[in-house]
Amino acid sequence: MTDISKEREHIEEIDKKMAALFEERMKVAENIGKYKIEHGLKIFDPTREKELLEKNGKNISDIDLRPYYIMFMQSVMDISKRYQHKLMEGAKVAYSGIEGAFASIAAGKIFPDANRVSFNSFKEAYNAVDAGTCDMAVLPIENSSAGEVGQVMDLMYEGNLYINGVYSLKVSQNLLGLKGSKLSDIKKVVSHPQALEQCADYISDHDFTIEQASNTARAAKEVFDKGDKTVAAIASRETAEIYNLSVLDHDINGASTNTTRFAVFSKSRESIVSSENLSSYILMFTVKNEAGGLAEAISVIGKHGYSMRVLRSRPLKNAAFQYYFYVEVEGKLSSKEGADMLKELDRHCITLKVLGSYAIENE
């Protein structure tokens, strides 16, 4: 017959060992949390978590016990994430605009526990991270309808920060007016140039005049402050609630799949990419202004088996009619093939910059 008192003593001994290991594990989780803040990474990485659960489950030889161990490990991981979220409360995330701007919404979704810090421009938000007053910045780099965000692209090329994450936010533009106003009252709309472009067909159909604002949330605040029923803002539904405006019309952007990609900028570049997690690297370079210069550079990328997800050009500010190029290359550059590709590409470029990498979202 089993001596239950001895079994209980045995469990207590095991629990003591587990308590020591738990404390050790949480110290490591704390270090990982600090790393994530320094590199501008999200706390929760579902792909990494799934990999760990599958890998750790194989450590249990008893098939009947394996699902219970996976449940146990899931609980441990949830506790670690909770602890890391607590650490994130002290982090500062810069964005351009004011509360209700799409960048503010994106920053809140990516870093729900961090302190969001508003700046008047993309450059000010970027420089706050470069100067160390903020830990990371969330800035838009591309919209599916209006294209690239040129000012941010130029900051990426000229600046010192790295990108360790790119996240997509579905953007729904709405027509916001004063309480009591009607759609038929509106004569003029105010918004950020990209929002105006996204809603160009709607604006034309209603014969509205336009006025540009530094961002969508400021446009909404301006409408509220002016108190003119003939003026409306194009902005998010969240902004209407913040500035006590009415949604006169919703989803007015031309494309139903209107999406903006936001990049997370930090001073340190992430070097650890999960082996199971397909990634994309961001490169920026210039080539000699001669026939075939760009073609030769691009051919190097394909020659080594890498495909380009994105290729675009931007004019150099200090050289008339010369350009730098922005490329997103799909695959791993940490391999020997990647190192060889970069080495050969460098020979065809005047300048070459590896800006960072990000995990490709499921599409």
PyMOL commands that set and color helices and strands:
alter all, ss='L'
color gray80, all
select helices_A, chain A and resi 4-39+46-57+66-88+102-110+122-130+150-158+183-185+193-198+200-205+216-226+237-242+293-303+336-348
alter helices_A, ss='H'
color red, helices_A
select strands_A, chain A and resi 92-96+115-119+136-143+147-148+162-170+174-177+188-191+209-212+231-235+246-249+259-266+279-286+307-315+323-330+351-359
alter strands_A, ss='S'
color yellow, strands_A
deselect
rebuild
show_as cartoon
